[in-house]
Amino acid sequence: MTFKDWAQEYYESAGRLDGRIEDLKCRMRSAPADSLAEMGKLLELYRVMRYECLQTARDLGKRTGEC
């Protein structure tokens, strides 16, 4: 596996998290008020995870060679 392949996997993970973020935002629009706080925490966690995936993908994409 190359660093480029590895970076691509992280980009794909970030894409999957995008889907989860959008799904959660849609569910939050019709969720009861008592569950919004917990859903907000989950949304923030997904956003942090997505950001970290993108950062890792960029860092790996800058490298060359086999891992």
mmCIF file as Biopython writes it, N, C-alpha, C and O atoms, coordinates in Angstrom:
data_model
#
loop_
_atom_site.group_PDB
_atom_site.id
_atom_site.type_symbol
_atom_site.label_atom_id
_atom_site.label_alt_id
_atom_site.label_comp_id
_atom_site.label_asym_id
_atom_site.label_entity_id
_atom_site.label_seq_id
_atom_site.pdbx_PDB_ins_code
_atom_site.Cartn_x
_atom_site.Cartn_y
_atom_site.Cartn_z
_atom_site.occupancy
_atom_site.B_iso_or_equiv
_atom_site.auth_seq_id
_atom_site.auth_asym_id
_atom_site.pdbx_PDB_model_num
ATOM 1   N N  . MET A ? 1  ? 0.852   -1.175 0.000  1.0 0.0 1  A 1 
ATOM 2   C CA . MET A ? 1  ? 0.000   0.000  0.000  1.0 0.0 1  A 1 
ATOM 3   C C  . MET A ? 1  ? 0.899   1.240  0.000  1.0 0.0 1  A 1 
ATOM 4   O O  . MET A ? 1  ? 1.895   1.301  0.720  1.0 0.0 1  A 1 
ATOM 5   N N  . THR A ? 2  ? 0.533   2.205  -0.807 1.0 0.0 2  A 1 
ATOM 6   C CA . THR A ? 2  ? 1.293   3.449  -0.859 1.0 0.0 2  A 1 
ATOM 7   C C  . THR A ? 2  ? 0.632   4.491  0.042  1.0 0.0 2  A 1 
ATOM 8   O O  . THR A ? 2  ? -0.506  4.328  0.481  1.0 0.0 2  A 1 
ATOM 9   N N  . PHE A ? 3  ? 1.371   5.555  0.303  1.0 0.0 3  A 1 
ATOM 10  C CA . PHE A ? 3  ? 0.800   6.637  1.094  1.0 0.0 3  A 1 
ATOM 11  C C  . PHE A ? 3  ? -0.387  7.260  0.362  1.0 0.0 3  A 1 
ATOM 12  O O  . PHE A ? 3  ? -1.345  7.707  0.992  1.0 0.0 3  A 1 
ATOM 13  N N  . LYS A ? 4  ? -0.321  7.288  -0.952 1.0 0.0 4  A 1 
ATOM 14  C CA . LYS A ? 4  ? -1.422  7.828  -1.749 1.0 0.0 4  A 1 
ATOM 15  C C  . LYS A ? 4  ? -2.689  6.993  -1.549 1.0 0.0 4  A 1 
ATOM 16  O O  . LYS A ? 4  ? -3.780  7.540  -1.389 1.0 0.0 4  A 1 
ATOM 17  N N  . ASP A ? 5  ? -2.539  5.665  -1.559 1.0 0.0 5  A 1 
ATOM 18  C CA . ASP A ? 5  ? -3.685  4.782  -1.316 1.0 0.0 5  A 1 
ATOM 19  C C  . ASP A ? 5  ? -4.263  4.994  0.082  1.0 0.0 5  A 1 
ATOM 20  O O  . ASP A ? 5  ? -5.477  5.044  0.280  1.0 0.0 5  A 1 
ATOM 21  N N  . TRP A ? 6  ? -3.362  5.115  1.024  1.0 0.0 6  A 1 
ATOM 22  C CA . TRP A ? 6  ? -3.762  5.309  2.405  1.0 0.0 6  A 1 
ATOM 23  C C  . TRP A ? 6  ? -4.504  6.640  2.552  1.0 0.0 6  A 1 
ATOM 24  O O  . TRP A ? 6  ? -5.525  6.716  3.236  1.0 0.0 6  A 1 
ATOM 25  N N  . ALA A ? 7  ? -3.984  7.687  1.906  1.0 0.0 7  A 1 
ATOM 26  C CA . ALA A ? 7  ? -4.634  8.995  1.938  1.0 0.0 7  A 1 
ATOM 27  C C  . ALA A ? 7  ? -6.031  8.896  1.339  1.0 0.0 7  A 1 
ATOM 28  O O  . ALA A ? 7  ? -6.974  9.492  1.860  1.0 0.0 7  A 1 
ATOM 29  N N  . GLN A ? 8  ? -6.167  8.156  0.262  1.0 0.0 8  A 1 
ATOM 30  C CA . GLN A ? 8  ? -7.475  8.001  -0.387 1.0 0.0 8  A 1 
ATOM 31  C C  . GLN A ? 8  ? -8.487  7.357  0.553  1.0 0.0 8  A 1 
ATOM 32  O O  . GLN A ? 8  ? -9.660  7.729  0.556  1.0 0.0 8  A 1 
ATOM 33  N N  . GLU A ? 9  ? -8.042  6.405  1.341  1.0 0.0 9  A 1 
ATOM 34  C CA . GLU A ? 9  ? -8.936  5.781  2.312  1.0 0.0 9  A 1 
ATOM 35  C C  . GLU A ? 9  ? -9.434  6.791  3.347  1.0 0.0 9  A 1 
ATOM 36  O O  . GLU A ? 9  ? -10.593 6.748  3.760  1.0 0.0 9  A 1 
ATOM 37  N N  . TYR A ? 10 ? -8.557  7.689  3.756  1.0 0.0 10 A 1 
ATOM 38  C CA . TYR A ? 10 ? -8.965  8.729  4.701  1.0 0.0 10 A 1 
ATOM 39  C C  . TYR A ? 10 ? -9.937  9.708  4.058  1.0 0.0 10 A 1 
ATOM 40  O O  . TYR A ? 10 ? -10.887 10.147 4.705  1.0 0.0 10 A 1 
ATOM 41  N N  . TYR A ? 11 ? -9.713  10.058 2.787  1.0 0.0 11 A 1 
ATOM 42  C CA . TYR A ? 11 ? -10.659 10.923 2.075  1.0 0.0 11 A 1 
ATOM 43  C C  . TYR A ? 11 ? -12.027 10.251 1.977  1.0 0.0 11 A 1 
ATOM 44  O O  . TYR A ? 11 ? -13.058 10.906 2.135  1.0 0.0 11 A 1 
ATOM 45  N N  . GLU A ? 12 ? -12.033 8.955  1.720  1.0 0.0 12 A 1 
ATOM 46  C CA . GLU A ? 12 ? -13.299 8.220  1.643  1.0 0.0 12 A 1 
ATOM 47  C C  . GLU A ? 12 ? -14.004 8.195  3.003  1.0 0.0 12 A 1 
ATOM 48  O O  . GLU A ? 12 ? -15.226 8.317  3.076  1.0 0.0 12 A 1 
ATOM 49  N N  . SER A ? 13 ? -13.231 8.039  4.066  1.0 0.0 13 A 1 
ATOM 50  C CA . SER A ? 13 ? -13.817 8.073  5.415  1.0 0.0 13 A 1 
ATOM 51  C C  . SER A ? 13 ? -14.432 9.442  5.695  1.0 0.0 13 A 1 
ATOM 52  O O  . SER A ? 13 ? -15.507 9.536  6.286  1.0 0.0 13 A 1 
ATOM 53  N N  . ALA A ? 14 ? -13.754 10.489 5.274  1.0 0.0 14 A 1 
ATOM 54  C CA . ALA A ? 14 ? -14.292 11.838 5.453  1.0 0.0 14 A 1 
ATOM 55  C C  . ALA A ? 14 ? -15.599 11.984 4.674  1.0 0.0 14 A 1 
ATOM 56  O O  . ALA A ? 14 ? -16.535 12.629 5.147  1.0 0.0 14 A 1 
ATOM 57  N N  . GLY A ? 15 ? -15.664 11.396 3.499  1.0 0.0 15 A 1 
ATOM 58  C CA . GLY A ? 15 ? -16.887 11.439 2.711  1.0 0.0 15 A 1 
ATOM 59  C C  . GLY A ? 15 ? -18.038 10.718 3.392  1.0 0.0 15 A 1 
ATOM 60  O O  . GLY A ? 15 ? -19.175 11.190 3.371  1.0 0.0 15 A 1 
ATOM 61  N N  . ARG A ? 16 ? -17.740 9.577  3.993  1.0 0.0 16 A 1 
ATOM 62  C CA . ARG A ? 16 ? -18.782 8.850  4.721  1.0 0.0 16 A 1 
ATOM 63  C C  . ARG A ? 16 ? -19.264 9.661  5.927  1.0 0.0 16 A 1 
ATOM 64  O O  . ARG A ? 16 ? -20.449 9.659  6.261  1.0 0.0 16 A 1 
ATOM 65  N N  . LEU A ? 17 ? -18.328 10.347 6.567  1.0 0.0 17 A 1 
ATOM 66  C CA . LEU A ? 17 ? -18.719 11.190 7.694  1.0 0.0 17 A 1 
ATOM 67  C C  . LEU A ? 17 ? -19.569 12.367 7.223  1.0 0.0 17 A 1 
ATOM 68  O O  . LEU A ? 17 ? -20.473 12.797 7.940  1.0 0.0 17 A 1 
ATOM 69  N N  . ASP A ? 18 ? -19.294 12.890 6.034  1.0 0.0 18 A 1 
ATOM 70  C CA . ASP A ? 18 ? -20.153 13.938 5.464  1.0 0.0 18 A 1 
ATOM 71  C C  . ASP A ? 18 ? -21.594 13.454 5.396  1.0 0.0 18 A 1 
ATOM 72  O O  . ASP A ? 18 ? -22.524 14.177 5.752  1.0 0.0 18 A 1 
ATOM 73  N N  . GLY A ? 19 ? -21.765 12.223 4.934  1.0 0.0 19 A 1 
ATOM 74  C CA . GLY A ? 19 ? -23.106 11.652 4.847  1.0 0.0 19 A 1 
ATOM 75  C C  . GLY A ? 19 ? -23.769 11.542 6.204  1.0 0.0 19 A 1 
ATOM 76  O O  . GLY A ? 19 ? -24.952 11.847 6.351  1.0 0.0 19 A 1 
ATOM 77  N N  . ARG A ? 20 ? -23.014 11.111 7.190  1.0 0.0 20 A 1 
ATOM 78  C CA . ARG A ? 20 ? -23.573 10.991 8.543  1.0 0.0 20 A 1 
ATOM 79  C C  . ARG A ? 20 ? -23.936 12.361 9.108  1.0 0.0 20 A 1 
ATOM 80  O O  . ARG A ? 20 ? -24.958 12.516 9.777  1.0 0.0 20 A 1 
ATOM 81  N N  . ILE A ? 21 ? -23.094 13.348 8.833  1.0 0.0 21 A 1 
ATOM 82  C CA . ILE A ? 21 ? -23.361 14.708 9.311  1.0 0.0 21 A 1 
ATOM 83  C C  . ILE A ? 21 ? -24.659 15.223 8.704  1.0 0.0 21 A 1 
ATOM 84  O O  . ILE A ? 21 ? -25.510 15.755 9.417  1.0 0.0 21 A 1 
ATOM 85  N N  . GLU A ? 22 ? -24.814 15.070 7.411  1.0 0.0 22 A 1 
ATOM 86  C CA . GLU A ? 22 ? -26.031 15.548 6.745  1.0 0.0 22 A 1 
ATOM 87  C C  . GLU A ? 22 ? -27.261 14.808 7.251  1.0 0.0 22 A 1 
ATOM 88  O O  . GLU A ? 22 ? -28.309 15.417 7.471  1.0 0.0 22 A 1 
ATOM 89  N N  . ASP A ? 23 ? -27.137 13.503 7.434  1.0 0.0 23 A 1 
ATOM 90  C CA . ASP A ? 23 ? -28.260 12.712 7.956  1.0 0.0 23 A 1 
ATOM 91  C C  . ASP A ? 23 ? -28.652 13.187 9.352  1.0 0.0 23 A 1 
ATOM 92  O O  . ASP A ? 23 ? -29.835 13.352 9.651  1.0 0.0 23 A 1 
ATOM 93  N N  . LEU A ? 24 ? -27.664 13.401 10.190 1.0 0.0 24 A 1 
ATOM 94  C CA . LEU A ? 24 ? -27.936 13.837 11.558 1.0 0.0 24 A 1 
ATOM 95  C C  . LEU A ? 24 ? -28.568 15.228 11.567 1.0 0.0 24 A 1 
ATOM 96  O O  . LEU A ? 24 ? -29.486 15.483 12.346 1.0 0.0 24 A 1 
ATOM 97  N N  . LYS A ? 25 ? -28.091 16.116 10.722 1.0 0.0 25 A 1 
ATOM 98  C CA . LYS A ? 25 ? -28.682 17.456 10.651 1.0 0.0 25 A 1 
ATOM 99  C C  . LYS A ? 25 ? -30.147 17.388 10.232 1.0 0.0 25 A 1 
ATOM 100 O O  . LYS A ? 25 ? -30.977 18.134 10.752 1.0 0.0 25 A 1 
ATOM 101 N N  . CYS A ? 26 ? -30.465 16.507 9.304  1.0 0.0 26 A 1 
ATOM 102 C CA . CYS A ? 26 ? -31.866 16.326 8.887  1.0 0.0 26 A 1 
ATOM 103 C C  . CYS A ? 26 ? -32.709 15.781 10.034 1.0 0.0 26 A 1 
ATOM 104 O O  . CYS A ? 26 ? -33.829 16.239 10.259 1.0 0.0 26 A 1 
ATOM 105 N N  . ARG A ? 27 ? -32.170 14.806 10.755 1.0 0.0 27 A 1 
ATOM 106 C CA . ARG A ? 27 ? -32.909 14.230 11.888 1.0 0.0 27 A 1 
ATOM 107 C C  . ARG A ? 27 ? -33.109 15.242 12.997 1.0 0.0 27 A 1 
ATOM 108 O O  . ARG A ? 27 ? -34.122 15.205 13.695 1.0 0.0 27 A 1 
ATOM 109 N N  . MET A ? 28 ? -32.143 16.155 13.170 1.0 0.0 28 A 1 
ATOM 110 C CA . MET A ? 28 ? -32.234 17.157 14.231 1.0 0.0 28 A 1 
ATOM 111 C C  . MET A ? 28 ? -33.369 18.144 13.965 1.0 0.0 28 A 1 
ATOM 112 O O  . MET A ? 28 ? -33.932 18.708 14.903 1.0 0.0 28 A 1 
ATOM 113 N N  . ARG A ? 29 ? -33.704 18.354 12.706 1.0 0.0 29 A 1 
ATOM 114 C CA . ARG A ? 29 ? -34.781 19.301 12.375 1.0 0.0 29 A 1 
ATOM 115 C C  . ARG A ? 29 ? -36.129 18.857 12.944 1.0 0.0 29 A 1 
ATOM 116 O O  . ARG A ? 29 ? -36.973 19.693 13.268 1.0 0.0 29 A 1 
ATOM 117 N N  . SER A ? 30 ? -36.327 17.558 13.064 1.0 0.0 30 A 1 
ATOM 118 C CA . SER A ? 30 ? -37.621 17.067 13.546 1.0 0.0 30 A 1 
ATOM 119 C C  . SER A ? 30 ? -37.506 16.320 14.876 1.0 0.0 30 A 1 
ATOM 120 O O  . SER A ? 30 ? -38.452 15.663 15.310 1.0 0.0 30 A 1 
ATOM 121 N N  . ALA A ? 31 ? -36.364 16.423 15.505 1.0 0.0 31 A 1 
ATOM 122 C CA . ALA A ? 31 ? -36.150 15.699 16.767 1.0 0.0 31 A 1 
ATOM 123 C C  . ALA A ? 31 ? -36.791 16.447 17.933 1.0 0.0 31 A 1 
ATOM 124 O O  . ALA A ? 31 ? -36.919 17.671 17.903 1.0 0.0 31 A 1 
ATOM 125 N N  . PRO A ? 32 ? -37.188 15.704 18.952 1.0 0.0 32 A 1 
ATOM 126 C CA . PRO A ? 32 ? -37.725 16.361 20.151 1.0 0.0 32 A 1 
ATOM 127 C C  . PRO A ? 32 ? -36.629 17.177 20.846 1.0 0.0 32 A 1 
ATOM 128 O O  . PRO A ? 32 ? -35.444 16.853 20.774 1.0 0.0 32 A 1 
ATOM 129 N N  . ALA A ? 33 ? -37.054 18.219 21.505 1.0 0.0 33 A 1 
ATOM 130 C CA . ALA A ? 33 ? -36.119 19.152 22.136 1.0 0.0 33 A 1 
ATOM 131 C C  . ALA A ? 33 ? -35.190 18.479 23.141 1.0 0.0 33 A 1 
ATOM 132 O O  . ALA A ? 33 ? -34.034 18.879 23.279 1.0 0.0 33 A 1 
ATOM 133 N N  . ASP A ? 34 ? -35.681 17.467 23.841 1.0 0.0 34 A 1 
ATOM 134 C CA . ASP A ? 34 ? -34.860 16.841 24.875 1.0 0.0 34 A 1 
ATOM 135 C C  . ASP A ? 34 ? -33.701 16.015 24.304 1.0 0.0 34 A 1 
ATOM 136 O O  . ASP A ? 34 ? -32.782 15.671 25.048 1.0 0.0 34 A 1 
ATOM 137 N N  . SER A ? 35 ? -33.718 15.692 23.025 1.0 0.0 35 A 1 
ATOM 138 C CA . SER A ? 35 ? -32.619 14.923 22.433 1.0 0.0 35 A 1 
ATOM 139 C C  . SER A ? 35 ? -31.657 15.788 21.603 1.0 0.0 35 A 1 
ATOM 140 O O  . SER A ? 35 ? -30.652 15.280 21.105 1.0 0.0 35 A 1 
ATOM 141 N N  . LEU A ? 36 ? -31.949 17.068 21.452 1.0 0.0 36 A 1 
ATOM 142 C CA . LEU A ? 36 ? -31.118 17.938 20.621 1.0 0.0 36 A 1 
ATOM 143 C C  . LEU A ? 36 ? -29.708 18.136 21.181 1.0 0.0 36 A 1 
ATOM 144 O O  . LEU A ? 36 ? -28.742 18.210 20.421 1.0 0.0 36 A 1 
ATOM 145 N N  . ALA A ? 37 ? -29.590 18.220 22.487 1.0 0.0 37 A 1 
ATOM 146 C CA . ALA A ? 37 ? -28.271 18.418 23.088 1.0 0.0 37 A 1 
ATOM 147 C C  . ALA A ? 37 ? -27.356 17.237 22.784 1.0 0.0 37 A 1 
ATOM 148 O O  . ALA A ? 37 ? -26.202 17.414 22.393 1.0 0.0 37 A 1 
ATOM 149 N N  . GLU A ? 38 ? -27.881 16.044 22.967 1.0 0.0 38 A 1 
ATOM 150 C CA . GLU A ? 38 ? -27.078 14.843 22.699 1.0 0.0 38 A 1 
ATOM 151 C C  . GLU A ? 38 ? -26.735 14.735 21.212 1.0 0.0 38 A 1 
ATOM 152 O O  . GLU A ? 38 ? -25.616 14.370 20.851 1.0 0.0 38 A 1 
ATOM 153 N N  . MET A ? 39 ? -27.689 15.048 20.370 1.0 0.0 39 A 1 
ATOM 154 C CA . MET A ? 39 ? -27.444 15.006 18.923 1.0 0.0 39 A 1 
ATOM 155 C C  . MET A ? 39 ? -26.419 16.069 18.521 1.0 0.0 39 A 1 
ATOM 156 O O  . MET A ? 39 ? -25.612 15.850 17.618 1.0 0.0 39 A 1 
ATOM 157 N N  . GLY A ? 40 ? -26.456 17.205 19.187 1.0 0.0 40 A 1 
ATOM 158 C CA . GLY A ? 40 ? -25.480 18.262 18.917 1.0 0.0 40 A 1 
ATOM 159 C C  . GLY A ? 40 ? -24.069 17.823 19.262 1.0 0.0 40 A 1 
ATOM 160 O O  . GLY A ? 40 ? -23.123 18.132 18.538 1.0 0.0 40 A 1 
ATOM 161 N N  . LYS A ? 41 ? -23.927 17.105 20.362 1.0 0.0 41 A 1 
ATOM 162 C CA . LYS A ? 41 ? -22.618 16.569 20.748 1.0 0.0 41 A 1 
ATOM 163 C C  . LYS A ? 41 ? -22.118 15.568 19.710 1.0 0.0 41 A 1 
ATOM 164 O O  . LYS A ? 41 ? -20.942 15.572 19.348 1.0 0.0 41 A 1 
ATOM 165 N N  . LEU A ? 42 ? -23.019 14.716 19.237 1.0 0.0 42 A 1 
ATOM 166 C CA . LEU A ? 42 ? -22.655 13.739 18.217 1.0 0.0 42 A 1 
ATOM 167 C C  . LEU A ? 42 ? -22.263 14.435 16.911 1.0 0.0 42 A 1 
ATOM 168 O O  . LEU A ? 42 ? -21.317 14.024 16.239 1.0 0.0 42 A 1 
ATOM 169 N N  . LEU A ? 43 ? -22.988 15.475 16.565 1.0 0.0 43 A 1 
ATOM 170 C CA . LEU A ? 43 ? -22.674 16.242 15.363 1.0 0.0 43 A 1 
ATOM 171 C C  . LEU A ? 43 ? -21.275 16.847 15.460 1.0 0.0 43 A 1 
ATOM 172 O O  . LEU A ? 43 ? -20.503 16.798 14.503 1.0 0.0 43 A 1 
ATOM 173 N N  . GLU A ? 44 ? -20.961 17.408 16.602 1.0 0.0 44 A 1 
ATOM 174 C CA . GLU A ? 44 ? -19.632 17.989 16.794 1.0 0.0 44 A 1 
ATOM 175 C C  . GLU A ? 44 ? -18.549 16.916 16.712 1.0 0.0 44 A 1 
ATOM 176 O O  . GLU A ? 44 ? -17.488 17.155 16.135 1.0 0.0 44 A 1 
ATOM 177 N N  . LEU A ? 45 ? -18.802 15.748 17.278 1.0 0.0 45 A 1 
ATOM 178 C CA . LEU A ? 45 ? -17.849 14.647 17.205 1.0 0.0 45 A 1 
ATOM 179 C C  . LEU A ? 45 ? -17.603 14.248 15.754 1.0 0.0 45 A 1 
ATOM 180 O O  . LEU A ? 45 ? -16.456 14.066 15.345 1.0 0.0 45 A 1 
ATOM 181 N N  . TYR A ? 46 ? -18.678 14.110 14.973 1.0 0.0 46 A 1 
ATOM 182 C CA . TYR A ? 46 ? -18.538 13.772 13.553 1.0 0.0 46 A 1 
ATOM 183 C C  . TYR A ? 46 ? -17.724 14.830 12.807 1.0 0.0 46 A 1 
ATOM 184 O O  . TYR A ? 46 ? -16.899 14.502 11.954 1.0 0.0 46 A 1 
ATOM 185 N N  . ARG A ? 47 ? -17.960 16.089 13.132 1.0 0.0 47 A 1 
ATOM 186 C CA . ARG A ? 47 ? -17.219 17.169 12.458 1.0 0.0 47 A 1 
ATOM 187 C C  . ARG A ? 47 ? -15.730 17.115 12.791 1.0 0.0 47 A 1 
ATOM 188 O O  . ARG A ? 47 ? -14.887 17.315 11.917 1.0 0.0 47 A 1 
ATOM 189 N N  . VAL A ? 48 ? -15.416 16.849 14.032 1.0 0.0 48 A 1 
ATOM 190 C CA . VAL A ? 48 ? -14.011 16.731 14.443 1.0 0.0 48 A 1 
ATOM 191 C C  . VAL A ? 48 ? -13.361 15.535 13.752 1.0 0.0 48 A 1 
ATOM 192 O O  . VAL A ? 48 ? -12.238 15.628 13.258 1.0 0.0 48 A 1 
ATOM 193 N N  . MET A ? 49 ? -14.071 14.425 13.722 1.0 0.0 49 A 1 
ATOM 194 C CA . MET A ? 49 ? -13.537 13.223 13.066 1.0 0.0 49 A 1 
ATOM 195 C C  . MET A ? 49 ? -13.301 13.477 11.579 1.0 0.0 49 A 1 
ATOM 196 O O  . MET A ? 49 ? -12.284 13.054 11.031 1.0 0.0 49 A 1 
ATOM 197 N N  . ARG A ? 50 ? -14.237 14.165 10.926 1.0 0.0 50 A 1 
ATOM 198 C CA . ARG A ? 50 ? -14.097 14.485 9.500  1.0 0.0 50 A 1 
ATOM 199 C C  . ARG A ? 50 ? -12.873 15.367 9.278  1.0 0.0 50 A 1 
ATOM 200 O O  . ARG A ? 50 ? -12.086 15.134 8.361  1.0 0.0 50 A 1 
ATOM 201 N N  . TYR A ? 51 ? -12.723 16.381 10.128 1.0 0.0 51 A 1 
ATOM 202 C CA . TYR A ? 51 ? -11.575 17.281 10.017 1.0 0.0 51 A 1 
ATOM 203 C C  . TYR A ? 51 ? -10.265 16.507 10.172 1.0 0.0 51 A 1 
ATOM 204 O O  . TYR A ? 51 ? -9.323  16.720 9.409  1.0 0.0 51 A 1 
ATOM 205 N N  . GLU A ? 52 ? -10.207 15.622 11.148 1.0 0.0 52 A 1 
ATOM 206 C CA . GLU A ? 52 ? -8.989  14.841 11.373 1.0 0.0 52 A 1 
ATOM 207 C C  . GLU A ? 52 ? -8.705  13.898 10.206 1.0 0.0 52 A 1 
ATOM 208 O O  . GLU A ? 52 ? -7.546  13.702 9.839  1.0 0.0 52 A 1 
ATOM 209 N N  . CYS A ? 53 ? -9.741  13.318 9.627  1.0 0.0 53 A 1 
ATOM 210 C CA . CYS A ? 53 ? -9.546  12.469 8.443  1.0 0.0 53 A 1 
ATOM 211 C C  . CYS A ? 53 ? -8.962  13.275 7.292  1.0 0.0 53 A 1 
ATOM 212 O O  . CYS A ? 53 ? -8.042  12.821 6.612  1.0 0.0 53 A 1 
ATOM 213 N N  . LEU A ? 54 ? -9.499  14.473 7.076  1.0 0.0 54 A 1 
ATOM 214 C CA . LEU A ? 54 ? -8.992  15.312 5.986  1.0 0.0 54 A 1 
ATOM 215 C C  . LEU A ? 54 ? -7.550  15.742 6.232  1.0 0.0 54 A 1 
ATOM 216 O O  . LEU A ? 54 ? -6.736  15.745 5.309  1.0 0.0 54 A 1 
ATOM 217 N N  . GLN A ? 55 ? -7.235  16.104 7.467  1.0 0.0 55 A 1 
ATOM 218 C CA . GLN A ? 55 ? -5.861  16.499 7.793  1.0 0.0 55 A 1 
ATOM 219 C C  . GLN A ? 55 ? -4.897  15.333 7.583  1.0 0.0 55 A 1 
ATOM 220 O O  . GLN A ? 55 ? -3.820  15.506 7.012  1.0 0.0 55 A 1 
ATOM 221 N N  . THR A ? 56 ? -5.284  14.165 8.042  1.0 0.0 56 A 1 
ATOM 222 C CA . THR A ? 56 ? -4.442  12.985 7.887  1.0 0.0 56 A 1 
ATOM 223 C C  . THR A ? 56 ? -4.262  12.642 6.420  1.0 0.0 56 A 1 
ATOM 224 O O  . THR A ? 56 ? -3.159  12.308 5.987  1.0 0.0 56 A 1 
ATOM 225 N N  . ALA A ? 57 ? -5.346  12.724 5.651  1.0 0.0 57 A 1 
ATOM 226 C CA . ALA A ? 57 ? -5.267  12.444 4.217  1.0 0.0 57 A 1 
ATOM 227 C C  . ALA A ? 57 ? -4.311  13.410 3.529  1.0 0.0 57 A 1 
ATOM 228 O O  . ALA A ? 57 ? -3.505  13.000 2.693  1.0 0.0 57 A 1 
ATOM 229 N N  . ARG A ? 58 ? -4.397  14.678 3.874  1.0 0.0 58 A 1 
ATOM 230 C CA . ARG A ? 58 ? -3.492  15.675 3.275  1.0 0.0 58 A 1 
ATOM 231 C C  . ARG A ? 58 ? -2.042  15.389 3.652  1.0 0.0 58 A 1 
ATOM 232 O O  . ARG A ? 58 ? -1.152  15.465 2.806  1.0 0.0 58 A 1 
ATOM 233 N N  . ASP A ? 59 ? -1.807  15.062 4.911  1.0 0.0 59 A 1 
ATOM 234 C CA . ASP A ? 59 ? -0.443  14.768 5.350  1.0 0.0 59 A 1 
ATOM 235 C C  . ASP A ? 59 ? 0.110   13.530 4.648  1.0 0.0 59 A 1 
ATOM 236 O O  . ASP A ? 59 ? 1.261   13.520 4.212  1.0 0.0 59 A 1 
ATOM 237 N N  . LEU A ? 60 ? -0.707  12.497 4.543  1.0 0.0 60 A 1 
ATOM 238 C CA . LEU A ? 60 ? -0.257  11.283 3.861  1.0 0.0 60 A 1 
ATOM 239 C C  . LEU A ? 60 ? -0.057  11.531 2.371  1.0 0.0 60 A 1 
ATOM 240 O O  . LEU A ? 60 ? 0.849   10.963 1.762  1.0 0.0 60 A 1 
ATOM 241 N N  . GLY A ? 61 ? -0.902  12.380 1.781  1.0 0.0 61 A 1 
ATOM 242 C CA . GLY A ? 61 ? -0.785  12.678 0.363  1.0 0.0 61 A 1 
ATOM 243 C C  . GLY A ? 61 ? 0.504   13.408 0.021  1.0 0.0 61 A 1 
ATOM 244 O O  . GLY A ? 61 ? 0.951   13.364 -1.125 1.0 0.0 61 A 1 
ATOM 245 N N  . LYS A ? 62 ? 1.097   14.069 0.980  1.0 0.0 62 A 1 
ATOM 246 C CA . LYS A ? 62 ? 2.353   14.783 0.759  1.0 0.0 62 A 1 
ATOM 247 C C  . LYS A ? 62 ? 3.560   13.830 0.756  1.0 0.0 62 A 1 
ATOM 248 O O  . LYS A ? 62 ? 4.634   14.181 0.267  1.0 0.0 62 A 1 
ATOM 249 N N  . ARG A ? 63 ? 3.375   12.658 1.290  1.0 0.0 63 A 1 
ATOM 250 C CA . ARG A ? 63 ? 4.463   11.673 1.348  1.0 0.0 63 A 1 
ATOM 251 C C  . ARG A ? 63 ? 4.502   10.843 0.071  1.0 0.0 63 A 1 
ATOM 252 O O  . ARG A ? 63 ? 3.533   10.790 -0.686 1.0 0.0 63 A 1 
ATOM 253 N N  . THR A ? 64 ? 5.609   10.218 -0.142 1.0 0.0 64 A 1 
ATOM 254 C CA . THR A ? 64 ? 5.723   9.330  -1.289 1.0 0.0 64 A 1 
ATOM 255 C C  . THR A ? 64 ? 6.272   7.993  -0.830 1.0 0.0 64 A 1 
ATOM 256 O O  . THR A ? 64 ? 6.850   7.889  0.251  1.0 0.0 64 A 1 
ATOM 257 N N  . GLY A ? 65 ? 6.090   6.974  -1.649 1.0 0.0 65 A 1 
ATOM 258 C CA . GLY A ? 65 ? 6.664   5.666  -1.339 1.0 0.0 65 A 1 
ATOM 259 C C  . GLY A ? 65 ? 5.669   4.699  -0.750 1.0 0.0 65 A 1 
ATOM 260 O O  . GLY A ? 65 ? 4.469   4.967  -0.689 1.0 0.0 65 A 1 
ATOM 261 N N  . GLU A ? 66 ? 6.184   3.586  -0.324 1.0 0.0 66 A 1 
ATOM 262 C CA . GLU A ? 66 ? 5.382   2.518  0.271  1.0 0.0 66 A 1 
ATOM 263 C C  . GLU A ? 66 ? 5.361   2.688  1.783  1.0 0.0 66 A 1 
ATOM 264 O O  . GLU A ? 66 ? 6.274   3.265  2.373  1.0 0.0 66 A 1 
ATOM 265 N N  . CYS A ? 67 ? 4.303   2.176  2.395  1.0 0.0 67 A 1 
ATOM 266 C CA . CYS A ? 67 ? 4.267   2.220  3.859  1.0 0.0 67 A 1 
ATOM 267 C C  . CYS A ? 67 ? 4.289   0.821  4.406  1.0 0.0 67 A 1 
ATOM 268 O O  . CYS A ? 67 ? 4.265   0.633  5.623  1.0 0.0 67 A 1 
#
